Amino acid sequence: MEPLHLQLVCAALWEAARWSDGPISADDLPDADDILAGHCRRVLREVAHEHLDDDVEHLLTLVRPLAEAEGADREEPPQRIAAALAARRLLRFGDKGRYEMSTRLAGPFQRAASVPPSTWPEKEAQDGGDRLAAAEAALHPGWFDVVERLVREETRDPSAPRSRAQAESLLGDVAYVNGDLDTALTHYREAYRLFDVLRGTDQIVATLLTAVGRILMDQNAYRAAVTELRSALRRCPEPVIQTELAWALWYLGQESGAVDMLNGALRTGGDDTPEALRARGEILSDLSDPRALDDLKRVPRELASTQAAYALALAREGDLREAVEALPPLGVDSDPTTLLRAARVMAAAGRHAEAARLAQAARAGCGRRPLPAQLMAEADRLIAL
């Protein structure tokens, strides 16, 4: 089974079950073949619109042989159409160098093709959950135009506030991935407004508020981020939200508040909160706290920021050679805090010219977030060496 088709089915099953307050039976769940048939209808309509002036009937005539017969003598659709169908995972390019339809999809395709295409829009309108599941699945491979078209159809129905809220959230995801932070904020806040009046949505609202908080931090609006993240924490006191709030407090200059928040996250989540442990280790390293090394030894050091924090903690312990070797590769796009940690390691190793250069780069702040205000004085000290 194609991974995308599995995603579609799982997402639709989840959407059907996630709001249930009681036991879930098979009668509560959509049929997998119906879900995949809906996918076939959407793909066929899109490809017919792009290549055949919306002539779905003609497209069905071209594709049916691949669902009905085996063997090398069956006729394939024209290359441009077959490629478009393969890009949307209706067809695949097989081992024999020909386009084919998977056995698992043939039945759902036949189900979709068994009713007149003129009735498909009405059918899709009844399958709002399937449409949103398809949009969510299309988000991961980056088919943003498909996501936007599907969810905008959903937002036109004023009688389905939950679906409209989900659609707004997905539009926020698309904008965020494309780097349009202001548009992402608009959609996330509208999704929050719609979810907020529904029952049993505290966790979803908290997730949306956390997303808003992250964007505000990316825009260096730390005080506003703290406000949104505290609201999220009141809805759902999860360690991941506590960790995000700790970072916002740290960038706002509230060091003790940030560490206290992370201590709380670790008490709540224990060993299941490596992000909180990593964040505490990095912040304690910047504060020259000897406890930093213990935290950083217990987490994966894949991020450059974590590697630099670990190197700084080693330097504080006097392991200068190991500290210099532990530094990550650095470039013009490196995070300012990472650059300052590297500068402090170089200064401890006696390489003052290199330390001053790195501190100057940290001060210039070319990364996503500028150097926190409480570290500016340290950067200035290193620049003056």
Secondary structure, 3 states (H helix, E strand, C coil): CCHHHHHHHHHHHHHHHCCCCCCCCHHHCCCHHHHHHHHHHHHHHHHHHHHCCCCHHHHHHHHHHHHHCCCCCCCCCCHHHHHHHHHCCCCEECCCCCEECCHHHHHHHHHHHCCCHHHHHHHHHHCHHHHHHHHHHHHCCCCHHHHHHHHHHHHCCCCCHHHHHHHHHHHHHHHHHCCCHHHHHHHHHHHHHHHHCCCCCHHHHHHHHHHHHHHHHHCCCHHHHHHHHHHHHHHCCCHHHHHHHHHHHHHHCCHHHHHHHHHHHHHHHHHHCHHHHHHHHHHHHHCCCCCHHHHHCCCCCCCHHHHHHHHHHHHHCCCHHHHHHHCCCCCCCCCHHHHHHHHHHHHHCCCHHHHHHHHHHHHHCCCCCCCCHHHHHHHHHHHCC
